[in-house]
Amino acid sequence: MAHQVDLVLPGLFNLSEFYDGAELPALNSLLRFGQPVANDLFNIDAILKDCLGVGHLGFASAFAEGKDAGHGREVLCRAVHLKPDMGNAMAMPLDQYCDDIGLIINDLSDYFKEDSDFDDLGDGLWMMRLKQIQPAIEFPHYLSIMGNKLDQSIATLSWSKLMNEMQMFMHAHPINQQRLQNGQLAINSLWCWGAGEYLTPQRLHAAWYCDDLELKTYGRKAGVDCLPLKTLVDKGVVGNTLIVELELLRDLKSSQNTDLSALLEDLEYHLFKPLFKAVKAGQINLRLRTGYEFDFLLSRASTFRFWRKPRALTDLT
């Protein structure tokens, strides 16, 4: 019996301008032979909740340890630049490895120590432990809001008050004054998400392939093997498997220049090629989930439908 593989790859269909179907034969085959099925899950949170069978993604509580763990007041956060936009605000990405972020958040932590503590988790990711306020669990993943207008309608009055005070502190910080003089974006806000108690995944997977720190920590708490994405080409799939690739979406929304065509070639070798090979061998059934209007289902039987016309990214955008 073929194992089920979910490949979560948001942002794939935003790459048509970097795509040459002749150079990516495995991806071209996945799109050609895959059966399109209507999809109504368009953001990372919705897709991952469906893949895991949970009501919310309590990423922060997966990091929490000690006597204060599990109280539901932990939340993950990253520094962002908020740009005013027609009465609202738009979240703009920052270089998450910039030393300025750590310096500002450390000062923020000291100034607001009666309200919260901050733990540096690495890779520009922080956990804020709130001492009195209960954060909303509905705030979307950091990557979902980059470049978009923010919807703060679910925020409580106490949460909005604390965030506004933190934004005022960050705006006035001397580092930001220097950044503005240097023509850099101000580090003027935090985006927080991943609150709520940890929920054990109800959909079981023998392994996860992912490089995202939040997912790896979440999976380890569930007792799942979390393997680096680039090892798939050697290890292959054993049992039902979840594969989540967020680097593509991160690079699409990054403030840094990235060679996206090179990234596509890397995905061709490390993901598309081994997965299509496993489908053809009857080892797996594959579901490609990109947050597009269609998911694509692929089985060994579908690879014999040679009458299907070639399909590339440019045909779907």
N, C-alpha and C positions, 0 to 999 in steps of 0.2 A: 504493500500500500504506500502510495506516495505521501511524503510529509508535506505539511502546509508551511509556506514561507511568506511572511508579510515583509515587503520591501517599502519602507517609508522614506521617501526622497522628495521633500517639498522643494519647490523652486525649479524642478527639472524643465517644465514647459515655459520657463522664462529665458531659456538659453538658445532660442532658435537662431539668433544672429551669430552665435559662436559654433553652430553645428554644421558638419559636413557628413551626411549619411554614409558616404563611401568610406569614411575613416572610422566609423563606429558600427561595424556590422552586427555585433551582438545586440546593441540597443535597437538598431533598426529592425532586427528580427523579433525582439520583444514587442515592439510596437506593431509590427506587421501581423504577427500571429496571435497577439493578445486579444481577448474578447472584451470590448469596452462595456462597462456596466455603469449605470448612472450613479453618481456620488453626490452626497449632500454634506460631507464633512470636509471643510475647506481649510481649517487652521490646524496647527500642530497639536494643540490641546485636544481637540475633538478626535483627531485620528488616533492619537496615543491612548486616549481613554477607551476608544473602541477596541484597539488592539489588545489592551490589557484587561478589559472588562471591569473598569473601575468608574466610580461616579465623579471623582476628582483626582488630580495628580498632586499628592502631598509630598512634593520633592523635598521641601525644607525639613520635614520631620524625619526623612530618611538619613539626614546628616546629624540630627540631634542625638546627643548622648548625655548620660548623667541624670541627676535627679530632676532636672527641669525638662527632660525630653518628654514629648508626647502631650504637652499641654495645648498644642495647637496655636501657639503664639510665635512660632518660627516662620520666617518668610525669606525667600532668596531675593537678592537684589543685585543689579548692575548699575553703574553710573551711565547716565545719558545726558544729552543736551536737549532741552525743551525749547523749541522755536515757536513763538506766538504765531497763530495762523487763524485769522478771521474769527476772533472770539474764542478760539480753542487753542490747542497746542499740538505740535507735531514732534514726535520723538526722533532725534537724529543720532546716529551711531558715533561712538568715540573709540579711540584706540584703547582697548581694554588692558593693554600691557603698559600703559603710560604710568610712570611713577607718581604723577600729580594726583591720580585718582586715589591711590593708597594714602597719600598725605592728607588729602581733604577728608576722606572717610574716617581716618584715625582721629582727626580733630573733631569731626562730627560726632563720633562715638563718645569722645570725652565731654563735649558740650551737652549732649543729650543723654548722659549716663543714667539719669533717673527714669528715663523713658525706655531705653533700649541698650543692648550690647551688640557689637558687631564681631563676627568671626570671619577672618580671611580664609576662603576655601581654595584659593589659587585660580589661575586663568581668568582673573578679573571678576570672579564670582564671590559674593559675600553672603553670609547669613545674618539677618537681623533678628535678635531675640527680643520681642516686645515684653515689657514688664506689666503693662496694664491693658493695653488695647488688643482687641481680637481682630486680626486682619481678615479681609474678605478672601474667600477661596476662589472667587471667579475671575480674578485678574489673569489675563492671558500671558502666555510665555513671552519672554523678552523678544525673541525673534519675530513673533507675530505682530508686534506693535512698531517695530522699526520702520520709519518712513511713513507712518500712518498717523492720522489724528487720533488722539486719545479719548476713550470713553470712560469717564470717571463716575458714571451714574451710579455704580454699585458701591461707591465709597461711603463709609459712614462719616458722620460729622467729626468724630474724634480722630479718625484716620486722616481726613482731609486737613484738619487743623495741624496735626503733627507733620504731615508732608509739606504743608505750606511753610511752616516754621523752619524745617530742614532746608527747603529750597532758598529761603531768605538767607540763611546762614551760609549756604554754599555760594550763592550769588555774590555775597560780600567778602568772600574769602580772598586774602591777598594773592594766592596762586591764580585765581580766576582773573583778578585785575591784571596780573602780568600776562596771562594767556590772551586776554582781549587786546592788550597792547601789541602782542606778537601776531595778531591776526588769527588766533586759534579759537575754536569753539569753547565756550565756557562749560565747565563740568557743573551743571546747575540743578541736577535732579537725580533721583534714584528711581529705577523702575523695579517694582516688587511683584513677585508671583510665587506660586508653588506652596501656598499656605494650606492648612488643614491637616488632619491626622493622616498618618500613613495607612493606605489601604492595600492589602495583599492582592496582587493580580489574580483575577479569577480565570483568565485565559492562560493556560499553562504552555510554556515554551521550554524546550530542552536547553536552549541557549539563546543569548542575545549577541548580536554583533553591533557594537556602537562605540564611538569615541567621546561622546558627550558626557561630561562629568556628572551632571544631574542624573542621567539615565543609568550610568554605571553604578552609582551609589544606590539608586532605587532598586536596581536589579539584584545587587549583592545582598541587600536587606531581605529580598524575597528568596534568597538562596539559589539564584540563577547564575550560571556561568556567563560573564560579560566579556566577550572577546574583541580584540581590536579589529576594525573593519578590514584592514589589509591582510589579515591572516585567513580570510575566507577563501582566497584563491588556493591556499595550501590545505587547510583543514576541511573545507567543504561543509556540507550540512548533514547533521545527524539529529533526527527528530524534528518536531515542529520548531520553527526558528523565527525570531523577530530581528529584522535588520533595520537600523535607523541611521540615516546619513543626513546630518544637519549642517555639515561644513559648507555644502553648496549654497544653502539659503543664507548662512552666515556671511559667506563671501559676497553674495549678491547684495547684501544690505550693509556691507562693511564700508568704513571710511577709507580703507586702504585699497590700493590698486592690486588686483589679483588677476592672474592669467587663467581665465575661466575655460578657455579652450584646452589648456593643459590639464585642468581639473577634470574635464569631461573625458579626456583620454585616459586619465588615471582611473576614473570610475568604470570605463569600458573594460580595462584589464582586471581590476580587483573585484568588481561587482557584476557587471552585465555579462561578461564572458563566462565566468564559472557558473552563474545562475542559469543562463540559457543552456549550457552544457548539461547541467543537472536536470533541467526540464526535459530536454530531448532524450535523456537516458531513462526517464520515467521515475526519477528519484524524488522529485518535488513537484508540487503545484504552486505556482507563484501568483501573488497579488501585488501589483505595483500601485502604490498609493502616494500621490503627489499633491493632493489638495486641488486637483483639477476637476472639471465637471464630470470626468470619467475616471474610474479605476480600470486597470487592465488585468484580466485573469488569463493565466497561461498554464496549459497542461501538455503532456506529451501528445495527446490526441490532436490538440490544436496546431501543433507544428507540422502536421501532414496536410494542412489546408493550403496547398501550394497556389491555389487560384486567387488567394488574397493578394491584392496589390501591395507593393512596398509602401511603408508608411514611415515618415520621419517626423522629427520635432516640428519642422516647418509646416507640416500638414495639419498640425493640431493647435496652431496658435494664430 
